Amino acid sequence: MIFFRLSLKALAITAAAVAVTGAVLLLARPQPIESTVLGAAWECTQTAFILTSCAPRRQQAIPAVETSRKEALRATRG
């Protein structure tokens, strides 16, 4: 009987530890947020509703296909 109680206790502790770990991982995942103070040039993330970090947004590269189309249009106009 003692072995059976220890096994149930160990199972309950393991289940509780897994539940707590899952909750912590969900809260710790950075979430994108909008910063009205910094404006659109900044990208901010918030972790666990406590830590907020911001960095300047990176310029996105123009795809080569778009560049070649623009160059073709310039060549035909000018």
Helices and strands as residue ranges (DSSP letters): H 2-28, E 31-33, E 42-47, E 51-56, H 64-77
